[in-house]
Amino acid sequence: MSAPQQPGYNAPVQGKSRMVAGLLNLFLGGFGIGDFYLGYTQYAIYKIVISLVLVVPAVVLDLGFISTIFSLLYYAWGVVLLVVAIMTFLGKWIYEKDANGVPTV
C-alpha cells in the first residue's frame, strides 16, 4: 500500500492573474507595481528610475527649454508604459510567465 499524500502536494500551480498585472501596469506602471506583482523586480526598478529621471527635470525643476524636452520624453515614456500594459493583458513578451516560470492566467 502506498503512503498517503498530502492534499494538494502534487496539484498544479496556478499562475498569477494577467488581468491584475495588466491593471497594475495600466494605472501604476510608472512605479513598476505590475512587475513587482509578477516577480520581475529588476524591470520594476528600471521603470521607477526612468520615471523619476524624466519627471524631475520635466515637472519639479524649472529649466525652460530642457523641461520641455523632458516633458516630451515623459509623454513618450507614457506611451511605452501603455504598450507594456497592453502586452500584459495579452500575455506577450515577458508577461507570458511570472518570474518563477509559471504561466500567467
C-alpha positions as CSV (number, residue, x, y, z in Angstrom):
1,M,0.0,0.0,0.0
2,S,1.4,3.4,-0.9
3,A,1.9,6.2,1.6
4,P,-0.8,8.8,1.8
5,Q,-0.1,12.0,0.0
6,Q,-0.6,15.4,1.4
7,P,-3.6,17.2,0.0
8,G,-2.6,19.5,-2.9
9,Y,1.0,18.3,-2.8
10,N,1.1,17.4,-6.5
11,A,-1.6,19.8,-7.5
12,P,-0.7,22.1,-10.5
13,V,0.4,25.5,-9.5
14,Q,-2.0,28.3,-10.6
15,G,-0.3,31.2,-12.2
16,K,-0.9,34.9,-11.3
17,S,-3.6,36.8,-12.9
18,R,-2.8,38.6,-16.2
19,M,-5.8,40.9,-15.6
20,V,-4.4,42.0,-12.2
21,A,-0.9,42.5,-13.6
22,G,-2.4,44.4,-16.6
23,L,-4.5,46.7,-14.4
24,L,-1.5,47.4,-12.2
25,N,0.7,48.1,-15.2
26,L,-2.0,50.3,-16.7
27,F,-2.6,52.5,-13.6
28,L,0.7,52.2,-11.7
29,G,3.1,51.3,-14.5
30,G,5.5,54.1,-13.8
31,F,6.0,52.7,-10.3
32,G,6.6,49.2,-11.7
33,I,3.9,47.7,-9.4
34,G,2.7,45.2,-12.1
35,D,6.3,43.9,-12.5
36,F,6.7,43.6,-8.7
37,Y,3.4,41.6,-8.7
38,L,4.8,39.1,-11.2
39,G,8.2,39.0,-9.5
40,Y,10.2,41.0,-12.1
41,T,11.9,43.2,-9.6
42,Q,14.7,44.3,-11.9
43,Y,12.3,45.6,-14.6
44,A,10.2,47.3,-11.9
45,I,13.2,49.2,-10.5
46,Y,14.2,50.2,-14.1
47,K,10.7,51.7,-14.6
48,I,10.9,53.6,-11.3
49,V,14.3,55.0,-12.1
50,I,13.3,56.0,-15.7
51,S,10.1,57.6,-14.5
52,L,12.0,59.6,-11.8
53,V,14.8,60.7,-14.2
54,L,12.2,62.0,-16.6
55,V,9.7,63.6,-14.2
56,V,12.1,65.5,-12.0
57,P,13.5,67.8,-14.8
58,A,10.2,68.0,-16.5
59,V,8.0,68.9,-13.6
60,V,10.0,69.7,-10.5
61,L,12.8,71.8,-11.9
62,D,12.1,74.9,-14.0
63,L,14.8,74.6,-16.7
64,G,13.0,76.3,-19.6
65,F,13.6,74.5,-22.9
66,I,15.2,71.5,-21.2
67,S,12.0,71.0,-19.2
68,T,10.1,70.9,-22.5
69,I,12.3,68.2,-23.9
70,F,12.0,66.1,-20.7
71,S,8.2,66.6,-20.8
72,L,8.1,65.3,-24.4
73,L,10.3,62.3,-23.3
74,Y,8.0,61.7,-20.4
75,Y,4.9,61.6,-22.7
76,A,6.8,59.1,-24.9
77,W,7.6,57.0,-21.8
78,G,3.8,57.1,-21.0
79,V,3.2,55.6,-24.5
80,V,5.8,52.9,-23.8
81,L,4.1,52.1,-20.4
82,L,0.7,51.9,-22.2
83,V,2.1,49.4,-24.7
84,V,3.6,47.4,-21.8
85,A,0.2,47.3,-20.1
86,I,-1.5,46.1,-23.3
87,M,1.2,43.4,-23.7
88,T,0.5,42.3,-20.1
89,F,-3.2,42.0,-20.8
90,L,-2.4,39.8,-23.9
91,G,0.3,37.8,-22.1
92,K,3.0,38.7,-24.6
93,W,6.8,39.2,-24.1
94,I,7.9,38.5,-20.5
95,Y,4.3,38.5,-19.3
96,E,3.6,35.0,-20.6
97,K,5.0,33.7,-17.4
98,D,5.9,35.1,-14.0
99,A,9.4,35.3,-12.7
100,N,9.2,31.7,-11.4
101,G,8.3,30.4,-14.9
102,V,4.6,29.7,-14.0
103,P,2.3,30.7,-16.9
104,T,0.1,33.6,-16.2
105,V,-3.7,33.0,-16.4
